Amino acid sequence: MCDMISIRRQKLFKSAAAAVAALVTAGCFLAIPRIAEALPASLMAFLTLSPVREPITALRPEPKPHESLLWENETEESTPPKEESDEESIAPPPSPPENAISVMAGSYCWYEIGEIPTMDLMNRTSYSVDLESYLWRDFPIKPPEEEGPLVLIVHTHGTEAYLPDGVEYYLPDDSFRSENPAETVVAVGEVIAHALELMGIGVVHDTTMHDKDSFNDAYTHSAAAVKEYLKKYPTIRYVIDVHRDSIFDGNNVCGKTLTTADGLETAQLMLVVGTDESGASHPNWKKNLTLAAYLQERMNHLYPTLARPVNLREHGFNQWLSTGSLILEVGSCGNTLEEAKQAGAFFAYAFADLLAKQG
């Protein structure tokens, strides 16, 4: 009999405990709004943060899914809102003339999408270089102690142009050059500069086309400009000379570099590093190669197949003027301006990501 009473008491106790627990739980849920109101705003902001955005959206002040990294020149104030009934009309690309030649698209990376990225080097010198071993070297650039611009962007061959957006052909007499900066590597440099500034990196962008008056004297003119900027802004640690490549096959057909990064079609990039093999006084070229190796690794990690192999050359290309100097080849003569700008934006994020990791 005592055992039966004991069992009943245990059941009653468990039922009562469950009821109390349910009331407490309900009370907690009802109290959440009051608790939230009592928390500091900064703590609530931290607790409700959304996951970190992917790099593809990180360069826009107000990123939107599946959009290009390219910013729009128009602002909300200058562009009237569209009516809901308005229909967007996209003009079709112009029909190619009869004598037009189609560009040949392809990836010029030495590994395929889905494969493990590799540190590849196109060595045009007689030096024996293991590019991957340069990742074991100390990062060669020390940040400035004072405030000021960190990056200088120049265009030794500023007239190097791209095809118009949506155009996949060219004419036999096309020079692939233009004196309109909006059609050339200068426009790509503007994308890179804008994106870096959005991420808090000070940039000086020299929009001068140093080959406009004389192609043969272009490097002499750009060297003089770089010297002036380094003197004026002693905080500059990186000099990026933005070019675009020229690719033709054995039948003299123009090629375009093309890959996909974060779901977007983009031109490919190539870092060019000069040496002292042609006789230039350039004792620190290995430091520039170290920077290129670090940057190549970042691009490989963030956007596989975006970067072509690093191109090591015997000429100096003015890179003796400053440690941290590189040539950046954005796409080729067969790429459209939009593809090149997209590649420039990807480069900017990879470059900023590298600097952030170096402190």
N, C-alpha and C positions, 0 to 999 in steps of 0.2 A: 504494500500500500504506500509506504514511504517512497519507494522507488518511483511509483506512478506520479506522486505529487511532485517529486523532484524533476521528473521529465517535463511535466506541465509547466513548472516554473521556468525551466530553461527555454521552452518554446515561447512563453510569454515574454521573457527577457529579450530573446532574439528579435521577435516581432516589434517590440518597443524600440529596440536599437535601430532597426531598419527604418522605422518611421521617423525617428529623430534624424537619421542620416539623410533621408530624403528631404526633410524640411530644411536642413542646413544647406544642402546642395541647391535647392530652389532659391533659398535666400541669397546665396552667393551670386547666382545668375541674375537675380533681380537687382543686386547691388552693383553689378559691373558698370552701368552708366554713371552712377554716383562716384565709384572709384576712379573711373576714367576722368571725370571732371576734376577730381582732386589732385590728379597727377600733374607735374610740371609739363608745360607744352613741349619742351625739348625732349623729355623722356618719352612722351606719347609719340612724338615724331620718330624717335629711334625704334620704338616697339612696333610701329606700323609701316616701317620701310618696306618697299617692294624689293624683290631680288635685284641684284646688280644687272644692269642692262648689258647686252652683248656689245662688243666693240662696234658693230655696224651702226648702232644708234647712239653711241657715246659722243659723237662729234656734233650733234645737233643740239641747240638749246632746248628744243621741245621735240624729241625724237618721235617718229611714227613708224610703225612696223612696215617692213618691206620697201621703205623709201630709200632713194639714193642719199649718200652723204653730202651731196652737193647742196649748198645753201641757195636760197632764192634771193635775188637782189631786191625784190619788192617787199615792202613791209605792210602790216595790216593797215597802217594809216594811209599809205599811198595807193593801196589796191582796194577798190570797193568790193564788198562781199558779193558773191554771185547769188542770183535768185535760184530757188530750188528748181524752177522750170528750165533754167539755162542748160543747154546741152553742150558738152565739151566736144569740139571738133578738132581732130588731129589731121593736119595735112599729110598726105602720103608723100614719101620721098620721091624726088624727081626721077623720071625714067632715064636710064642711061643712054647716052648717044650711041650711034652705031659703032663708033671706033673706041668705045670705052673698054677698059680692061678690068676684070673683077680682081679684087684683092684676094690673097690666099691666107686664110685664118688658120692659126695653129698655136699650140703651146710650145714655148721654147725653154721650158723648165726641164731638167734632166731626170725627173721622176714624175710618176703619174699621180692623179688625184686618188686618194685612198692608200697610197704607199707611205711609208715612213719618210718624212722629209730628210734630205741629205744636204750636207755642207759641200757644195760643188764649186770648183774654181776653174775658170777659163784662163789658163796661164799663158800669156803672150810674151813672157820673158824667159831668160835662161836660168832664172833663180829656181831653186827647189823649194817649194812651199807646200806645207800641209795646213790648209785653211782651218780645219777643226782644231788643231793644236793652239791656234790663236785665241780660242775661247778660254784657255787656261791662263792666259796672260792677264795682268791687272788691267782694268778699264783705263784707257790712256788719258781721259779728259777730267780735269778737276773743275768743279763749278766755281764761278767768280764769287768773291766775297761781298762785292757791292751790287746794288740793283742796276739793271740795264738789260738791253736785248741780248739774247743768248745765241741766236741763229741769224746768219746772213744767207739770203737766197739770191743768186745771180744767174744770169743767162748769157754765157759766152756766145752761144749760137741762138740768139733770141728769135731769129726769123724761122726756125724750124717749126713747121706747121703740121696740122692734122687734117683729115678729111672732115667735111661737115657731118653733123649728127645724122644718122640714118643712111649715109652714103657708103656703099660697099664697092665702089669702083673709082677709077681714075683715068685720065686721058694720057696718051703717049707722051705728050710734051709737058706734063705736069712737073713743076720744079719742087713740089712739096714744101714750098716756102711762102712766107707772107710777111709784109711789113705792118699788118694789122695785129696788134698784141692779143686781141680777143680770139684770134685763130691759132695761136702758137703756144709754145712752151711757157710763155709769159703768163698766159691764162691758167695753166696748170700750177705754176709757181704761186699764183694768187690763191688758189684753192689750198695749197699746202700751208701758206702763210696764215690764211684765215683760220684754218683748222687748228694749227698750233696755238694761235692766240686765244682761241676758244678754250683751250686746255691750259691756259696760263703761262705759255712759253713766249717770251718776247722775241719778235722777229723784225728784221729789217729786210725789205724786199726791194732789190734794185731791179726795176723793170726795163732798164736800158737794153736795147738790142745791140750788143757789142760787135756783131757781124754785119750790121746794116750797111755801113759805109765801105767796109773792107773785110771780106771773109778771112784773108790771110793775116790780117792784123788783129783778129778778134781776141786772141788770148793775151796779146799785149795790152789791149784796151781794158779787158776785164781784170787783168792783174793790177793795173793802175787803180781801178775802182775798188777792188778788194783792199788794197793797201790803205786807201783813204778811209774806208769804212772801219777797218781795224784800228786805225789811229783815232777816229772819231768816237768809236764805241769799244773801249778796251774790254768790255764784258763779253764780247762775242767769242764763243768757243767752237762754233760749228759753221763751216762754209759749205753750202750745198749748191753746186752748179747744175741746174736742171736742163737736160737735153732730151731729145728723142732720137731713137735709133733709126737706121735705114736698113731694111732687110729685103733682099731680092734673091730669088732662086736661080737655078742654072739657066732658066729660060727668060731671065730678067723680069719676072713677075713679082710685083711688090707684095710683101707679106705683112700680116698684122699679128701681133702677139695677143693672145686671148685666153683667158681662163675664167673660172667662176669663184668668187669669194663671198661668203655669207649670202649666197643665193643671187648675187649680182654679177653680170658680165663685166669684166674689167680688163684693161690692158695689163701687161706684165711689166715688172720693174727690173732694172739691172744696175748694180753698184759698180762703178769703175774706179780703180785705185791706180795711181801713177807711182812710178819708182824712179830710181836714179840711173837706170841702166843706159839711158840715152845720153848721159853726161850731165844731167841737171844736178845741182847741189841740193840734195834732198835726203838728209840723213835720218829723218823721222818718218819715212814712208811706211815702215812696219807698224808704227802707231796708228796711222790711218787705216792700214789693213786690219789691225786689231779692232778698230771701231767698226769697220765694214763687216767683220766676222760676227761681232755682237749683234749688229743690226740685222744681218742676214738670218741669224738664229731666231730673232724676235719675229721677223716676217714669216719665216717658216712655221713657227709655232702658232701664230695668230691666223695666218692666211696661207695655208699650204698651196704651193704652185704659183703664188703671186710673184715670187722673186726668181729670176733667172740666175744662173751661176754668177758669182762675183768675177769681174773681168780685171785681171792684173795686167798692166801695160808697162812698156819700157819708158814711155814719155812721162813727164811730171805733171802736166796739165795745171800748172800754177799751185799745185797742192803743197808745195814747200812753204807757201806763205803762212800757213797756219795748221797746226795739228788739229785734226778734226775736219779736214777737208775731203770731200768726196764729189764725184760726178754721179748724178742720178739720171739714168736713161729711163724715161717714162714712155712706154710703148714704142711704136715704130711709125714709119711714114704711112702705113696702111691702116692705122687705128683712127677711129673717130675721136673728136675732141671730148665727147662725153665719156668714152672709155678711158681716155687719158686722165681726165679730171677725177674719175672714180678711183683710179690707181693712185693718184696723188693724195686723195683723202685717206686711203688705206695706209699709205706710207706715213702720213702725218701721225696717225694713231699708233702705229708700230714704233715710230721714233719717240713719241711722247711716253709710250709704255716703257721703252728701254731706259729713258732718262729717269723715270719714276723709280725703277728698280735699282738704279745706281745712286739714288739719294740726291 
